[in-house]
């Protein structure tokens, strides 16, 4: 009789644990990146009341008789399936679409999370809402990221400045229509802004003048340059652009070099590429060229964004972009083996395996979705069903105890 009572007690304890797990799941239905848990029951040790009998020539075999001693919680397992995406529009909110976890540092420990609700602190460090530092790789002086190196805290400094870049090359694009307008001397001009190493700017003009004489158009154009058209132009070397052999098509390798400091400025030598300029004839007056160039003045950080591979790209006021860092994604052999530490953080356990850091979207890792967060994967319909099962199981086991108590009372009453 006591055996059935103790079985009922074990059932109460086990179903109370199930109620606790289900209640925790329901309470975290809106927790970002939360992974639901489930309870697995197993029976406890059984008492053997009759051993099994082997079959003989005269009698068949008999099965053992066993009385169970109740139930126990065999495991509380985590469901690591992907949660739905919730769009937030916040640039520092990122979501992992697939396997992997973000690595964060809090105190002297490294933890892992699926909660990508990040922000910046006063120093520009990328942190969680609880102040844990988000880990990844930072670029070197040239802006290159070594994803095989040690992970460290990611920083997006608001006062980041991109040094000026000297102009070294310029490319002229367009078409020079050799149909003369108003006689000989048709002139076409393009200009661009060049920068020195300190960010100082100089306007550079490239001049094309048709070499035709006597009102006859020519396939040859005289090329010159200047930083002040009012003082005249300097002939380029080579000084002509000849479309005779190409019938108006572009001339491979065409171009010239402006010598360093040719005008007494701090500009370095610049290569002017003319290989994209054509000389086709068409409607009179349709010559048109434009120039693009490298180099830029000093730039300040104006905005930043997270790419699907975790690369943080900064946009600067000078129109250029630069890598500011890259988010690291950790993978484990056994995610369910991680230990919950609260605040949506997990730590490594002896059965989770060691973390392997890599790039989002590679080697089985999920890609990143910026401006979104991963919602909880709790299924309310399943949890409410489990809630009913836990409640009924608890009630049924309490009836076992009540029934055992009544039988014991009847036995006590037999003495009277």
N, C-alpha and C positions, 0 to 999 in steps of 0.2 A: 504493500500500500504506500509506504514511504517512497518507494521507487517511482511510482506514478506521480507523486507530489513533486519530487525533485525534477522529474521530466517536465512537468508543467512550469516549474520555476525557470528551468533553462529556456523553455519556450518564451516565457515573459521577457527574460533578459535579451534573448536574440531578437525578438520582434520589437523591443524597445530600441535596440540599436538600429534596426531597419527604419523605425519611425524617425530616429535622429538623423539618419542619412537622407531620407526623403525630405524631411523638414529643412535640412540644410540646402538641398538642391532647389527647393521651391523658393527659399529666401534669397538665393543667388540667381534667380531667373533673369535679372537685368544686370548682373555683374559682368563687366567687360572681360572677355577671354576666359570666363569660368568654364571648367570641365566637370560635368556631372559625375556622381559616383553611384555605384549599385552594390547591394549586399548579396553575398553568396553563402547559403547555409549548407551545413553538412551534419550528418548524425554523429553522435559521440560513441564512445566505446559501448559495445553490447555485452550483456552477461549471457554466458553459455549455460543453458539449463539442461541440455541434452546433446551429447556429441553425435556427430554423423556416424552412420553405420555403413560399412562397405558391403556390397552385394556378395552373396555366397551361392553355392549350388542349390541350397534349399530355401533361402530367403533373399528377397531383393534388398537393395540398399535403402537406408533411411537418411533423411536430411537432418541437419542440426536444428535444435530449437534455441532461439536467442531472443532475449528481451532487451530492447534498446534502453539507454539511460538518458535520452533527451537529444537536444539539438544544440549546435554551437555555430557561431559566425565563422565561416571558413575563410572569407576574404571580403574586403571592401575595395572594389576595383574602380579605376577611373576610366571614363569614356572620353578618349582623346580625339573624337571626330571633329571636323571643322564646324565652327559656328557661322551663322549668317553675317553678312556685311552690313554695317550701319554707316551711312555717309554722314560725315560731320562738316566737311569743308575746311577743317583746320589743318594747316600745312604740316604741323608736327604730329598729327595723328596718323599712324601707319598700321597696317594690318598684314599679317602673314597669311597668304593663300596657299596652304599646304603644310608640309612638315616643317618643323623647326621651332625654335624659341629665341626670343631676344635675351641677350646677356646683359645683366646690370650689376653694378658694384655698390654695395652698401656697407660702410665700415670697412672691415678687412676681408669680407666675404664676397664671393661672386654667386649671384642667384640668377634664375631664369624665369621668364614670364611670357604669356601670350597677350598680355595687356599692353597695347601699343599707344596708350594715351600719354604722350610725352609733351614736354614743354622746355623752355630755356630758363636757366637761372640768371642771376646778376652777372655771372662771369661768361655767359654764353654757352655753358655746358648743357648738353641735352640730358634731361633728367625725367624720371617718372614723377607722378603726382606726390609720391612720398619722399622725393629727394634722392632716389638712387640714381647713380650715373649710368647712362646707356653706353655700352661698350662697342667698339668697332676699330677701324684703322684710320689713322690720320695721314694726310699727304706729306710728302717731303717738300723741300723748297721749290722744286720744279712742278709741284702739283700732282705727282705720281703716287699711287697708293699701292703698297706691298701687302697683299692679302695673305701672304705666307708669314708675315711678321706677327709680333705679339700684339694682342688687342689692348686698347687703352681707351680712356674717356674721350667721347666725341665732343668737340667744341665748335660753335658757330659764332665767332666774335662779331658783334654788331659794328665794331670800329675797324673791321678788316679793310685793308687798303691793298689794291693791286698796283704794283709799281708800273711806271710808264714803260712802254715798249717802243724801241726805235723802229722807224719805217725802213725796211730793207728791200721790199719789192712792191711794185704796183703793176696792175694789169689793165690795159686799155681794151675795151670791147666796142664793137660797132662796125659801121660801114662808111667808107669814103667814096661817095659818088663822084666820079671824075667828070661828069657833065658840068661844064663851066657855066657860071651865072655872071652875066655882065662882063664877059671877056676873061682874060687870063688872070691868074692870081687868086683863084678860089681858095679860101682859108677856112679850116675847121680846127676848133680848139677845145681842149678838155682840161679840167683842173682837179686837183685833190689836195687834201691837207696831210702833210707829213709831220712826224713827230721825232724829236731827238730823245736821248736817254733820260732827260729830266722832265719830259712831257711838254716841252716848248713846241709850238706849232709853227709851220711855215707853209704858205700856199705855193704849190708847184703847178705850173702851166705847161702843157704839152701842145705844141702847135704843128699842124699839118698843112702844107701849102702845095697845091698842085703845080707840077713843074712845066705844064703846058705853056706855050708862047704863041703869040699871034692869034689868040682866040681858039687855038686847037687844044683839046683836052689831052692829058697824058695819063699813062698808067703808073707814073712815078710821082711820089709825093715827097717833098722835102720836110724833114722832121727836125724840130728844134724845141728848146725848153727854156723856162725862165721862172724866177720867183717874183718878178715885177715886170709885167708886160710894157709898162711905160718906158722902161729903160732898154727894151729890146730883148731878142731871143738869142740863145747860144745854139749853134748847130750841134745835133747829136752825132755820135760816132757809133755805127755808120749814120750818115746824114740823110739817107733816102730810104723809102719803103716802096719797093718795085713790085707791082702786080702783073707785069708783062707775062712772066712764065706761068702764072697760075690762073690767067684769064679772069681775074677778079677774086679768086679764092684766097684764103689766108696764106701767109708766107711762114712756113715752118721755121721756128727759131728766131723770128724777127724780134728786134728789140735793141736797146742800148743801155748803157750804164752812166748815171750821173755821178761824177767823181765826188768824193767826200769833201765837204766844206767848200764846194766850188763857188759859193756865193759869200763866203766869209761867215757862214752860220755854223751851228754845232751839229748839223745833220751829217749822218754818215753816208757812205756810198749807197746808191739805190739803183736797182735793176728795174727798168721799165720794159715790161713784156708786151710786144705788139703782135704776138702770134695769133690772137683772136680777132684782129682787125681784117676786114674784107674790103675789096675794091670793086664791087659790082656796080654796074650802071643802072639807073632807073629813072624815076621822075626827077626832073631838075630840082635841086635844092633839098634833096633828101639825105644828105650826109649827116650822120649823127654818131658821136662817140661818147663814151663815159668811162670813168676810171675807178677801180677799186684798189685798195692798198692795205697792207698790214700796218702794225704799229698802233699805238693808242696813248692817250694821256693817262695820268694817274686816275684810278677808279676806286670808288667806295662801294661797299656792299649795299645793294638795294633790296634784294630778295633772295630766297633760297627755296629749293624743292628737293624732294626725295624721289629717286628713280626706282623702277621695279627691281633693280639689282642692289638697292640699298645705297647707291651713290648719292651723296648730298652735293648738289650743284649750286654754287652761288652766282648770282647775276650782278654785274657791276655797272656803275654809272657810265663807264666808257664803252658800254655795249658788248663787252667780253664776258665770258663765263669761265669759272674755275672750280675744280673739285675741292670741296671742303672736308671730305671724309667719306667713309663708307660703313654702313651698319653691318655688324657681324651677326650671322645666324648660326645657332648651335643645334646640332642634331644628337640624338641618343639612340642606342640600340633598344632601350626599353623605357619609353616615356612614362608608362604607368608605374615604373619603379621610382620615380622622383618623389621627393618628400615635400609636402605642402608646408610652407612657412608663414602663411598669412599674407595679407596685402597683395594677393594674386602672385606671390613669389613661390618658386620651387627651388630646392637644393638637391645636389647629387647624393644618392644613397649607394650602398654597396651593390644594389641590384639594378641600378639605372644605366650603368655604363658611364664611361667618361665622355665629356662633351667634345664634339668635333666641330670646329669653327670653319665656316666657309661663306661663300657668296650666295645671296638670295637668288633663287631661280636656277641654281646649278647643283649637280650631284644629288638630285632628289629633294632639295630644299625648296620650300615655297617661295614664290615671288612676293614682292611688297606692293601694297595698294595704298597710296598716299591719300590723305583726306578721308579715311574710313577707319572704323574700328570693328574688331571681331566681337559679335554678340555671344552671350552664353549659349551653350548647346543643350540646355535643359529643355526636355520635352514635357510640357505641363500635362498633357493628356496622359502620358505614361506615368508621370509622378503621382497624379491623382489616383490612378488605378493602383499603383503601389501603396499609396496611402490607405486605400480601402483594404488591400490585402494585409497590410501590417496591422491595421486596427482589428480586423476579423481574426487574424492569427493570435493577437494579444488576448482578445475576448475568449477565444476557444481555449487557450492555455489557462486562463484564469478559471474557466469552468472545470478544468481538470483538477485544479487545486481545491475548488469548492466541493466537487464530488468526492474527492479523496477525504476531505475533512468530514463530510457527512458520513461516509462509511466508517471512518475511525470513531466517530461519535457513536454509531450503532454498535461497534465492537465494545466500546466502554460501557454502554448500557446493558450489555449481556451479563455483566456481573450482578446486576440487581435482581 
